[in-house]
Amino acid sequence: MKNRLYYGERHFEDFRVAMRDYGWVIFENALDGDFVATINEDLKEAYVKRRAIQEKNGISANMTGTLHHLVEKGNFSLPFIEKMYCADELAYFLGGNYILNGFNAVIQLQQEHPYLSNMHRDVRTFMGDTKLLVQMIVTLDDFTPENGATYFLSGSHKTDIKPNEAYFYENADRAVTPKGSIILFDSNIWHAAGENKMIKPRRALTLGFTRPFIKPQMDYPRVLGYDFIDQLSADQRQVLGYNSRIPENLDEYYQPIHLRMYKSDQG
C-alpha cells in the first residue's frame, strides 16, 4: 500500500496523496523504544485512576481498557506534545494552527470488546472536504491481525454513506505496523478496533486534533492551570489551547491584544 511511510524519511506529497486517496497513513518508527516504554509505564497508574471513576459513576460497561484525557503534570503527556509529531502534516490537513481535542489511550485486552470495537467514524456529521478534525493513533505495541490491529475502510472518508458491516469487514485494510508507529486518519473514515486474541494487551494512544475554534473534549488549560503557562513552550501553549481560551468575565475580555485569551491567529 502507498500509505505506509518511514517517519524519518517521509515526504509531504506522499502524505497528501495518501490522505486524499486512502483517508489514512502510517508513519513507521516515529517514537523511540525508551519513550514508548515510559508511556506504557505511566499508563498503569493512569488506568487505575480512570477505571475507579468509571466504576464509581456507573459507566464501566464496554469501557474496559479505555483511558481518557491523559494530560497531566509529571507524566509523559507534556513531553509528547513538545515533540510535535507530524506537526506539518496536521497543520496542512487542518489549514493552519490546531489544538488538542482529546488525549486518550486504549489497552485492548484479550477478547474484551470496548465501544472502540464497533465500526464507527469519529464525527457524527459528514463534513466532506471541510476538515475540522484529524485523529492520531500511536502504537505502543506491535499491531498485528492476531492482537486486533485497527480496521480502516480505505476511501470511505469521501462519502456520507455508512457501509454495511459485512462489507466493511470483508474490504477493510488492517493497520499492521510495529510499535512506535503513528497512524493519522481523516475523522470521516469508517474504522474499528480489531479483537485481541493474544494474551498480551495491545496498547495505543488515541489523540484528536482540531482547528482552534472547535471546543475540545476537556479544558486542558484549566486542568493544568492558567498560571502553568509560563512553564510551557510556545508549541505546547498552542496545542493545549492556551491561545484559544474563552474569557469568563469582562476583565479577562477587555485586555490589550498581547494579553487576550483568544489570539487573532486561531481562526
JOLIN-V91934 format. One record per backbone hydrogen bond with DSSP energy under -1.0 kcal/mol. CO is the residue of the C=O (numbers start at 0). NH is the residue of the N-H. Records with the same first field share a line. If there is no record, write none. Layout:
BEGIN
CO->NH / NH
END
This chain:
BEGIN
2->25
4->27
5->8
6->9
10->14
11->15
12->16
13->17
14->18
15->19
16->20
17->21 / 22
21->154
22->185
24->183
25->4
26->181
27->6
31->35
32->36
33->37
34->38
35->39
36->40
37->41
38->42
41->45
42->46
43->47
44->48
45->49
46->50
47->51
48->52
49->53
50->54
51->55
52->56
53->58
54->57
59->62
61->114
62->65
64->106
66->104
75->79
76->80
77->81
78->82
80->83
83->86
85->89
86->90
87->91
88->92
89->93
90->95
98->209
100->216
101->207
102->69
103->205
104->66
105->203
107->201
108->111
113->116
114->117
115->192
119->190
126->129
131->210
132->186
133->208
134->184
135->206
136->182
137->204
138->179
142->176
143->148
145->196
147->193
149->174
150->191
151->153 / 172
152->155
154->157
163->167
164->168
165->169
166->170
167->171
172->151
173->175
176->142
179->29 / 30
180->138
181->26
182->136
183->24
184->134
185->188
186->121
189->152
190->119
191->150
195->110
201->107
202->139
203->105
204->137
205->103
206->135
207->100 / 101
208->133
209->98
210->213
217->219
218->222
219->223
220->224
224->227
225->228
227->230
228->231
232->236
233->237
234->238
235->239
236->241
238->99
240->243
242->262
248->252
249->253
252->254
255->258
256->259
260->244
262->265
END
